[in-house]
Structure formats: structure tokens, C-alpha cells
Amino acid sequence: MSASFYICLVFSHFVWIFVLPEYTIIYFDVRGRGQAMRMLMADQGLAWKEECLTFDAWLKGVLKRDAVFGQLPAFKDGDLTLYQSNAILRHLARNHGLYGKNPREATLIDMVNDGAEDLRIKYLHLIYKNYENGKEEYIKSLSTEFGHFERLLAANNKGKDFVVGNEISFVDYNLLDLLLIHLVLAPDCLSGFPLLSAYVKRMTSRPKLEAFLSSDAHKKKPINGNGKQ
Ligand code: GTB
């Protein structure tokens, strides 16, 4: 199994074998596109290591040359190295039962994740390219953007479950990350969205996720690489 290493403990004539994933995130010192996978792993009780590099070291070093698309985050699962944050989320989802209960749910999860990615690209454009001039207009556009997700929640058991189905999936961590970073950008942005507000409360109250979100590993990590948030 490529994702794993084995710890064997021998107790008299019994052999206990535990299979533990050996995961590593290679990224800049930001939450950025690494945060949904961190929340997923924290919530699922999975251990991971972080290899952090500065933007300067990245530009000067060989890592950029070797990266499949010349970008980070990268993710190591044993001898498998992956790029593209959404592919990494899907990899974790397939290996840890976070991709819906059937093909129909998996497709809906993909659909919502693509919608989340569209919003993330708009957010990143604001942060890295147009913060001072675009912030006000961007915040106004959030009522339309969040309306999509509020309606998706409403259509799924009146918002009482997850965004798709009644089991958590990788898209919940991606959506939660997006909502949390927008709450920093515009603290009132969810005030007109009761289902999304309740969803954030429910998700952030999951014990392992709550512990991660209150850790320094989360709180001290900047959201973005240019100090804007
Ligand atoms: N589609 C890819 C994915 O989903 O993984 C997009 C990855 C991506 O945009 N990566 C950016 C990158 O590698 C970092 S995220 N940029 C470097 C390059 O292209 O050479 C945004 C970001 C920008 C800057 C910092 N920083 O200065 O610390 C951190 C994060």
C-alpha cells in the first residue's frame, strides 16, 4: 500500500500491525490552498507533517522546476507526490470515505466543489490582484455567491445535514474554509444566510476540528501570502 508504513509490535506470539498514513504537505507558510486538507485530516484524526518554504526559496530552488504544474501545495502520501489542491482533497476523500455514499452523491460533491473553486479563484484575485480597489464591490457580490450555497443547503434536508448527503465529505471542508476566510474579510457576510451560519457553527463544533481551529498551528498561520485578508 503506497500510502502507508507499517509499525509492527510483537507481543509474545501475537503480531499487531497498524497501518498509518504518512502524509506531508509541502507549501508556503499560509493557510491558503492547504487549509481545507488540513481541516479534513485534523477532523478525521489523521496525522501529517508540514514542510514549509519561503516564496524566495521556492523561486530560487529546484522544487518549482520539479513541480508538475510549477506550483504548490504538494502533498506526499508515502512514495506518491501529488499537486493540485482539489486533486489532493479528492485523494484523501477516496482513501477515507469522504466522497459520498454512491456515485450520485459523488457527482453532486464534485459539482459543489467546482462551485467552491470558482468562488476561491475570485477571492484569490481580490487578495492578490485587486484588494484596495475591489474589496467593496467584492463584498457586495457575496450575497449572490453565498445565495448559491444557502440554496444547496436548503435543498438537502432543509440545511440540517452536510452540503451533500448526510455524511461529511471533502467538499464540506473546502466550503468551510471558504466561509471562514470570508468571515475574516467581511465579518457580517453570513448575516443574511441562516443555514450557512448554522452550518459553520455545526462544522466548527466538531470536537477534533474545534481543537485544530483553536490550535496555534491554525491561528498563527497567515491566511494569505501578502498579509491581506
Ligand atoms: N490549481 C492549483 C491548486 O489548486 O493547487 C493552484 C496552486 C497555486 O496557485 N499555487 C500558488 C503558487 O504555487 C500558491 S497559492 N504560486 C507560486 C508560483 O506560481 O510560482 C497562493 C499563494 C501565493 C503566494 C504565497 N506567498 O507569497 O507566500 C502563498 C500562497
Boltz pocket constraint, residues with backbone or C-beta under 6 A from the ligand:
constraints:
  - pocket:
      binder: B
      contacts: [[A, 28], [A, 29], [A, 30], [A, 32], [A, 33], [A, 53], [A, 55], [A, 64], [A, 70], [A, 71], [A, 72], [A, 73], [A, 83], [A, 84], [A, 85], [A, 86], [A, 224], [A, 225], [A, 226]]
      max_distance: 6.0
